[in-house]
Amino acid sequence: MKAEIKLDLAAQTIESAAPIAKPLLEQAQKTLGFVPNMYAYMANSPALLSTYLHGYELFRATSGFTPVEQEVVFLSISFENGCDYCMAAHSLVATAMSKVPTEVTEAIRNGQTIPDARLQSLSSFTRTLLNKRGLPSAEEVEAFRQAGYSDKQVLDLILAIAVKTLSNYSNHLTHTPVDPAFAKFTWQAPTCTSCQAA
């Protein structure tokens, strides 16, 4: 999904980035072997890029969600926000790094029910928390607990939503092109009227 307009901002490079953003792009180059287009555009607001990367790393390290669960969360948020860039990127991470079962990733990408009850519960509650703007019902929270998740992880999901909102919204407004590394997982929102995930 792209915004009606594209912000008049160029993708930044390690050479052109502001002093605050430069080491962040350098670290990405060192770790990933390239600077993702998303980072290059976010670098126009160094505080945005820094906040995103810091929150992302903390969610990965401290949420208590497994790598598979983390990808379910990030993909579910990006699906709801219609972010084609993050859907492609996290589909790659899910497949190549986090070892998410293909049928789980495909279910999320296609707006269908995940064939794993616990992961479906996680995806559903994440979407609920996002779409209800942090106001889930008592029954929805209890269902999340019954699936084996903690109240602390409700707050961790808020962090994940905040992090993905930063990336999803900036991608919408900068029309971030999908990097070649993620091209195999290019995504468009399904147009079906009977998508089951909610």
N, C-alpha and C positions, 0 to 999 in steps of 0.2 A: 504494500500500500504506500502510495506517495501523496504528499500534501498537494493541494491545488497549485501552490507556488513552490518554487525552489529558492531557498535562501541564496543570496549572492555571496557565497563563500567558496573559496577554493580549498581543495584538499591540501593539507599542510604536509611538508616533508620534514625529515630530521633537520635539514639545513634551514628551512624557512620557519619552523615552529618557534613560538615564544620560549624564553628560557625555562619557564615552569614545565612546559609540555615536552621540550626536547628530550630530557632523560626518560620520559615515559615512552616515547616513540623509539628511542634507542633500545630500551629494555624489550619492547615488543619485537624489534628486529633481531635482537640476540636470542630471545626465547623461541619465537615462532619462525624466524627466517625471513620474515617480511613484515611490513607495517600494514595491518588490515585497513581497508578503506574507511571503515567506521571510525577507527582511531584517528585517521588522518583528517576527517571532517570534524570530529569532536574536539580536536586539538585547537580549533579556532576559539574555543572557550576552555582554556587550560583547567579551570576549576571543574568544569563538567567532566572532562576526561579523567582527571585525578579522582574525583568523587566516584565516578563509575568504576574505575579499576580497583580502588580501595574497597568499596562495598562488595564488588564481585569477588575479590579474593577472600574477604572475611566470610561471605556466605559459603564459599567453597570449603573453607577451613573449619568453620565453627558451627554450622547449622545442624550437624548430626544426621543430615540426609546422606544416603549413599550416593556415589556418582550417578547411578541410574536414576535415582529419585531427583537429584539436582537437575538432570536434563529434562525429566518429565515436567518439573516446575518451570524451567526456562522456556521450554517449547510451548507449554500451555499458555504462559503469559504472552509470548510472542504471537501465538496463534490468535488469541483474543484481541491483541492490538493490531493484528494484520501486518506484522513486520516481515516482509519478504527476505530482507537481509539476515535478520537474526534467526529466522526459521531455517535458512540455508546453512548458516554457520553452526547452529546448535545441532542440526541434523548430522553434519559431519562429525562434530565432537561426540555426539551420541553413538555414532557408528564406529568411529576409528579409535576413540579414547575411552569413553565411558562404558562401552560394551552393552548398550541398551539393545534388547531384543528388537529385531527389525519390525516385527508385528506391532510393537509398542510405539516406536517412532512413526510408523506409517499410520497407525490409528490416530495419533495426535495430528499429524500433518493433514489428514483427510477429514478431520472433525468427527471421528467415529469413537465408539466406546473402546477403551483399552481392554484387551483380553487378560487382564490381571486385576483382580478386585481391589487389592491394596493400592496399586498404582492409579487405578481409576478413581479411587477415593481421594488420593492426593491431588490428582489433576482437577477433579471436580471442585474440591475445596479451594484450591488456588484460584480457579476461575471465579468462584463465588466471592472470595475475598476481594479480588480485583473489581469485579463488576458491581458488587454492593458497596464498594468504596470503604472497606474495613468494617462493615456492619452485618456480619453473618448472624443468622438466627441461632438460638440456643441449640436447636436440633441439628443444625449444620455443623456446629462446633463439636457436638457430642458424637456425630457420625465420624468426624475426623479423629477424635479420641479413640473411638471403638475400632478404627482401622489400625491402631497401634502408634499413633503420633501423639506428641506431647503439647501442652499449652505453650511451652517455650518455642516450639517449632511454628506455632501460629505467628509469633513475632518474627521468626526467621523468614517466614513467607512474605511478611511485609517488607523486609529488607530486599528479598528477591524481586518483588513487585517494583520497589523503588528503583533498583538497579536496572531492570529491564525497561522501565518507563523512560529512564534517561536515554538508553540506547535506542529503543523503539521510536520514541518521538523525534530524536535527533535524526535518525535515518529517514523518517517520513519527510522531514523538512529540508534535508540536504540531498534527497534522492540518491542515497548512497548506493553505488553500483556493487553488485556481488563480486567478491574477489574470485579469480580463477580457481583458487584452492577450494572454494565452496560451490563452484558452478554445477557440479554433478547433482547437487541437492537444491537447485533452484526451485522455488515454491511460489505458487499463487493460491490465494484463498479459495477454498472450494465454493462453488455456487449452488450447491445442493440446498434444498429446502427442508431436508429431513435429517440434517447432521445431528448425531445423537449426543455428542459431548456437550456437557453443560456444567 
